[in-house]
């Protein structure tokens, strides 16, 4: 795999970060990489446009619009509030931005306490209509239904009759996981919970779908039992639904290894899910020195996309408080049954998001530290551009964003990026958390 380094070759760019840029510029890609060191990428804090070059040849024409502020916190907020933003298009065609307004803990699962705003002009301006969020968030099915994952409230383990444990491990954030075989759990702790918005209706209905996986295990998180099944859902050309989920725990040879990513397929509109394949946790300790120290959460927060040629692409987070936590990339050419050995390709990143545009370019957003955009074209997701930085940061511990982005296509070469900015200054000069969006246009040359 070709390597890339996060750098800009143009020396001092005095216009970067200001509201009015000078003439477009050129960026020349770099290839000397040290994945164990977090370095700043191409500064693109304000409106930025130019040509991205690879080996001296034009690769992309890129325009990053001026950041648009969606919302600003009225007071200082703790972790979990005014962050973790998402984007979706409502059934009436508006764009909806959401963000969390609760603590980042299992005790918050199932609580609909998100803030949201609506844009009817492609993300240029935003309003706060109040009431319930406009429907539309999820995967549109061929029959017109929309489905999405639902995470019910975590249950107190004292109220449950659980089977024998098949393993216990403490991970690096101070949590203890105890594992139980999925098919031995009480019926309400098995399966998958989904919300379904039936065609023509305005109210979501809750469904408990069947999950067929004889090796799958679920876990308790200290004294809570969460029913977590998170991941991207994609529609195959056959109209089957495929998802890559995390945490991906399985019982293998009597033990539960660190989390990988599990893939499932549904051929009946999401009512039954069958195991397809998995990406087991397999760290490359030459590029990821802490790889063997991740005892519970190995690969997490996968970004999953089906590319135009039908192959699968997956980008995987590794993060556990041990230091630099790189992202890995893996591919499948047999619809998720088998995956290439994951390879390190960044020095850091959380909750990567993938978006394939109709012009063939694949966009990748991820953060922490900062917020980065990368692009891939013609390499099936194995080679990526240098990172464009949305926010300035000084080092890994400089918390300028939660690092969780989302992407929404606006056209064949255009999309919106949403992210949090922890260092935004309001009209009074006070530092407050904010949610921002940017329109990005990228065209292959």
C-alpha positions in Angstrom: 0.0 0.0 0.0 1.3 3.4 -0.9 2.0 5.6 2.2 1.0 9.3 2.7 2.1 12.0 5.2 -0.1 14.8 6.5 1.6 17.9 5.3 1.3 21.0 3.1 4.2 21.9 0.9 3.4 25.5 0.2 5.2 26.9 3.2 3.3 29.8 4.9 -0.2 30.3 3.7 -1.3 33.5 5.3 -4.8 33.3 3.9 -5.7 29.9 5.4 -8.2 30.2 8.2 -9.4 33.6 7.1 -12.9 34.2 5.6 -11.5 35.5 2.3 -8.9 33.3 0.5 -6.4 34.5 -2.1 -6.1 32.8 -5.4 -6.4 29.0 -5.6 -3.2 27.0 -4.7 -1.6 23.7 -5.4 -0.9 21.0 -2.9 1.7 18.3 -3.6 1.2 15.0 -2.0 3.8 13.6 0.4 4.8 9.9 0.9 7.1 9.7 3.9 4.9 8.5 6.7 5.4 7.8 10.4 2.1 6.3 11.7 3.4 6.5 15.3 3.5 10.3 15.2 0.5 12.5 14.9 1.2 15.4 12.5 -0.9 18.3 11.3 -2.3 18.1 7.8 -3.1 20.7 5.2 -4.6 23.7 6.9 -8.1 24.4 5.5 -9.9 26.2 8.3 -11.7 28.8 6.1 -12.7 28.7 2.5 -10.0 26.7 0.6 -9.7 25.8 -3.0 -7.0 24.5 -5.3 -5.5 21.5 -7.1 -4.2 18.5 -5.3 -1.2 16.9 -7.1 0.2 13.4 -6.9 3.6 12.7 -8.4 3.4 16.0 -10.1 0.2 15.3 -11.9 -3.2 16.8 -11.0 -5.3 14.4 -9.0 -8.3 16.4 -7.6 -9.7 19.9 -7.8 -11.0 20.6 -4.3 -13.2 23.4 -2.9 -14.0 23.5 0.8 -16.6 26.1 1.6 -16.6 28.5 4.5 -17.7 26.8 7.7 -21.4 27.5 8.6 -22.3 27.5 12.3 -25.4 25.4 12.9 -25.7 25.9 16.7 -23.6 27.2 19.6 -23.8 26.2 23.3 -25.3 28.9 25.5 -23.0 27.8 28.4 -20.0 25.6 29.0 -21.0 22.0 28.4 -19.4 18.7 29.6 -18.5 15.7 27.5 -21.4 14.4 25.5 -23.2 17.6 25.0 -23.2 19.6 21.7 -21.2 16.9 19.9 -21.5 13.6 18.0 -23.3 15.3 15.1 -25.2 13.5 12.3 -26.7 14.5 9.0 -29.7 13.1 7.1 -32.3 14.1 4.5 -35.9 14.2 5.8 -38.7 12.6 3.7 -39.7 16.1 2.6 -36.2 16.8 1.2 -34.9 19.1 4.0 -31.4 18.5 5.5 -31.4 17.7 9.2 -28.4 18.1 11.5 -28.6 16.4 15.0 -26.2 16.5 18.0 -26.1 14.8 21.4 -27.4 16.4 24.5 -26.6 13.7 27.1 -23.6 12.1 28.8 -21.5 9.6 26.8 -22.3 6.5 28.8 -24.4 3.4 28.6 -26.9 4.9 31.0 -27.9 7.3 28.2 -28.8 4.6 25.7 -32.3 4.8 24.4 -32.9 8.4 25.6 -34.0 10.6 22.7 -32.3 13.8 24.0 -30.7 15.1 20.8 -30.8 18.6 19.6 -31.5 19.3 15.9 -31.8 22.0 13.2 -33.2 22.0 9.7 -31.9 23.5 6.5 -33.9 23.9 3.3 -31.2 25.6 1.2 -28.5 22.9 1.2 -26.9 23.7 4.5 -26.4 27.5 4.0 -28.9 28.5 6.8 -30.5 26.6 9.7 -33.7 26.9 11.7 -34.9 25.3 14.9 -38.5 24.2 14.4 -38.8 22.3 17.7 -41.0 19.3 18.3 -40.0 15.8 17.1 -37.1 15.4 14.6 -38.3 15.3 11.0 -38.5 11.6 9.9 -36.1 10.2 7.3 -33.0 9.2 9.2 -32.1 5.6 8.2 -31.8 3.3 5.2 -34.5 3.6 2.5 -35.7 0.2 1.4 -37.1 -0.7 -2.1 -40.6 -0.9 -0.7 -40.4 2.7 0.6 -39.9 1.8 4.3 -37.0 3.3 6.2 -35.2 1.3 8.9 -32.5 2.3 11.4 -30.8 0.8 14.4 -32.4 1.3 17.8 -30.4 1.2 21.0 -32.8 0.5 23.9 -32.0 1.6 27.4 -29.3 -0.4 29.1 -30.7 -2.8 31.7 -29.5 -3.2 35.3 -27.8 -6.6 35.6 -29.4 -7.1 39.0 -32.8 -7.4 37.3 -31.7 -10.0 34.8 -31.3 -13.8 35.0 -28.2 -14.3 33.0 -26.5 -17.6 31.9 -23.0 -18.6 32.8 -20.3 -16.2 31.7 -17.9 -17.2 28.9 -15.3 -14.5 29.7 -14.5 -11.3 31.6 -12.0 -8.6 30.7 -11.1 -5.1 31.9 -10.3 -2.6 29.2 -8.2 0.6 29.3 -11.0 3.1 30.0 -11.7 1.5 33.4 -14.7 -0.6 32.3 -15.2 -4.3 32.9 -16.9 -6.5 30.3 -18.4 -9.8 31.1 -19.5 -12.0 28.1 -22.5 -14.2 27.5 -23.4 -16.4 24.5 -26.1 -14.7 22.5 -28.2 -17.8 22.0 -28.2 -18.6 25.8 -29.5 -15.2 26.8 -33.2 -14.4 27.7 -35.2 -13.8 24.5 -35.4 -10.0 25.1 -31.6 -9.8 25.1 -31.2 -11.7 21.8 -31.9 -10.4 18.3 -31.7 -6.9 17.0 -33.9 -3.9 17.7 -34.8 -1.7 14.8 -37.0 1.3 14.2 -39.1 1.1 11.0 -40.9 4.0 9.3 -43.4 2.4 6.9 -44.0 4.1 3.6 -46.6 6.8 3.9 -46.5 6.9 7.7 -45.0 9.5 10.1 -44.5 7.5 13.2 -41.7 5.0 13.8 -42.5 1.5 15.0 -40.2 -0.7 17.1 -39.3 -4.2 15.9 -37.3 -7.0 17.5 -35.6 -8.8 14.6 -34.0 -12.2 14.6 -30.1 -12.4 14.7 -28.7 -15.8 13.5 -25.1 -16.1 14.7 -24.1 -19.2 16.8 -20.8 -17.7 17.9 -21.9 -14.2 18.8 -21.7 -13.0 22.4 -23.0 -9.9 24.2 -21.6 -8.2 27.2 -22.3 -6.4 30.4 -20.6 -3.0 30.9 -19.9 -2.9 34.6 -23.4 -3.2 36.1 -25.4 -2.5 33.0 -26.4 -4.7 30.1 -26.4 -2.6 26.9 -28.1 -3.9 23.7 -25.7 -2.4 21.2 -25.7 -3.1 17.5 -24.1 -0.1 15.8 -22.9 0.2 12.3 -23.5 1.3 8.7 -26.3 -0.4 6.7 -25.9 -0.6 2.9 -28.1 -1.9 0.1 -26.7 -4.4 -2.3 -27.7 -4.6 -6.0 -29.8 -7.6 -5.1 -31.8 -5.5 -2.6 -30.3 -7.4 0.3 -29.2 -5.3 3.2 -25.7 -5.7 4.6 -24.3 -4.2 7.8 -20.9 -4.2 9.6 -21.5 -3.8 13.3 -19.5 -3.2 16.5 -18.7 -4.1 19.2 -18.1 -7.4 17.4 -17.6 -10.1 20.1 -17.5 -13.8 19.3 -16.7 -17.0 21.1 -13.7 -18.6 19.4 -12.1 -21.7 20.8 -13.6 -21.1 24.2 -12.3 -17.5 24.4 -13.6 -14.1 23.5 -10.9 -12.1 21.7 -10.8 -8.3 21.4 -13.6 -6.8 19.4 -13.6 -7.2 15.6 -16.3 -6.2 13.1 -19.1 -8.6 12.3 -21.1 -8.5 9.0 -24.7 -9.6 8.6 -27.1 -9.8 5.7 -30.9 -9.5 5.6 -32.9 -10.7 2.6 -36.3 -9.9 4.2 -36.2 -6.2 4.7 -34.5 -6.3 8.0 -36.6 -8.9 9.8 -33.9 -11.6 9.9 -30.1 -11.1 10.0 -27.7 -13.9 9.1 -23.9 -13.9 9.8 -21.8 -13.2 6.6 -18.2 -12.8 7.8 -16.0 -10.9 10.1 -12.9 -8.7 10.3 -11.1 -10.2 13.4 -8.9 -7.9 15.4 -5.3 -8.4 14.0 -3.0 -5.5 14.9 0.1 -4.6 13.0 2.5 -3.9 15.9 5.2 -2.5 13.7 3.0 0.4 12.8 0.7 0.2 15.9 3.0 -0.4 18.9 0.0 -0.6 21.4 -1.9 -3.0 19.2 -1.4 -6.0 21.5 -2.5 -4.1 24.6 -6.1 -3.8 23.5 -7.8 -6.5 25.5 -11.5 -5.8 24.8 -12.0 -3.0 22.2 -9.8 -3.9 19.3 -11.5 -2.7 16.0 -14.4 -0.4 16.7 -16.5 2.2 14.9 -16.2 0.8 11.4 -17.1 2.8 8.3 -18.5 0.5 5.7 -19.2 1.3 2.0 -20.1 -0.7 -1.1 -18.0 0.6 -3.9 -19.2 1.1 -7.5 -17.5 -2.2 -8.6 -19.4 -4.1 -5.9 -16.4 -4.6 -3.6 -16.7 -3.8 0.1 -14.5 -1.2 1.8 -14.1 -0.9 5.6 -12.2 1.6 7.7 -11.7 0.7 11.3 -11.0 2.7 14.4 -8.6 1.6 17.2 -8.7 3.8 20.3 -8.2 2.9 23.9 -6.4 5.7 25.8 -3.0 4.1 25.3 -1.6 6.7 22.9 -1.6 7.0 19.2 -4.4 4.9 17.9 -4.3 4.4 14.1 -7.0 3.6 11.7 -6.9 0.5 9.5 -8.4 -0.3 6.1 -9.7 -3.7 4.8 -11.5 -4.9 1.6 -13.7 -7.7 0.6 -14.3 -8.9 -3.0 -16.8 -11.7 -2.0 -19.6 -9.6 -0.4 -18.2 -9.7 3.1 -17.4 -13.4 3.5 -13.6 -12.8 3.6 -11.6 -9.7 4.2 -8.0 -8.6 3.4 -5.7 -8.3 6.4 -6.3 -4.8 7.8 -3.5 -2.3 7.2 -2.6 0.8 9.1 -3.0 3.9 7.0 -3.3 6.8 9.5 -1.7 7.7 12.8 -5.1 8.4 14.5 -8.8 8.8 14.0 -12.2 8.0 15.6 -15.6 7.2 14.0 -14.5 7.3 10.4 -17.3 8.1 7.8 -17.1 7.0 4.2 -19.1 8.4 1.3 -18.8 7.3 -2.4 -19.7 10.1 -4.8 -21.2 9.4 -8.2 -18.1 10.8 -9.8 -16.1 7.9 -8.4 -14.3 9.7 -5.5 -14.6 8.3 -2.1 -14.5 10.8 0.8 -13.3 9.8 4.3 -13.9 12.0 7.4 -12.5 11.3 10.8 -11.1 13.2 13.8 -9.4 13.4 17.1 -7.3 15.3 17.2 -8.9 17.9 15.0 -11.1 16.9 12.1 -9.7 15.6 8.8 -11.0 15.0 5.3 -9.2 12.6 2.9 -10.1 11.4 -0.7 -9.5 8.3 -2.7 -10.0 7.6 -6.4 -9.0 4.6 -8.5 -7.4 2.6 -5.7 -10.5 0.9 -4.3 -9.9 2.7 -1.0 -6.4 1.5 -0.4 -4.7 4.8 -1.2 -5.7 8.1 0.3 -4.8 11.7 -0.1 -3.1 13.7 2.6 -5.5 15.0 5.2 -7.2 18.4 5.0 -7.5 19.9 8.5 -10.8 21.6 9.4 -9.6 22.8 12.8 -6.2 23.8 14.2 -4.7 21.8 17.0 -1.4 21.8 18.8 -1.0 18.1 19.8 -2.9 14.9 20.5 -4.3 16.2 23.9 -5.6 19.4 22.4 -9.4 18.7 22.5 -10.7 20.9 19.7 -13.5 18.6 18.7 -15.2 15.3 19.7 -13.8 14.0 16.4 -17.1 12.5 15.3 -18.2 13.6 11.8 -20.9 12.8 9.3 -21.2 13.2 5.5 -24.2 13.8 3.2 -24.1 13.8 -0.6 -25.5 16.9 -2.3 -24.6 15.9 -5.9 -22.3 13.8 -8.0 -19.2 15.8 -6.8 -20.5 17.6 -3.8 -21.3 16.8 -0.1 -21.8 18.3 3.3 -19.5 17.6 6.3 -20.7 18.2 9.8 -18.4 18.3 12.9 -18.1 19.8 16.4 -15.8 22.7 17.2 -15.0 23.0 20.9 -13.0 26.2 20.6 -15.6 28.4 18.9 -15.9 32.0 20.1 -19.4 33.5 20.4 -20.3 37.2 19.9 -19.1 37.9 23.4 -15.7 36.3 22.8 -16.6 33.3 25.1 -15.3 29.8 24.1 -18.3 27.5 23.5 -18.9 24.3 21.8 -20.5 24.6 18.3 -21.7 22.4 15.5 -20.5 23.4 12.0 -21.1 22.2 8.4 -19.0 22.7 5.3 -19.9 22.2 1.7 -17.1 20.3 -0.1 -16.7 19.8 -3.9 -14.1 17.4 -5.2 -13.5 16.5 -8.9 -11.0 13.9 -10.1 -8.7 15.2 -12.8 
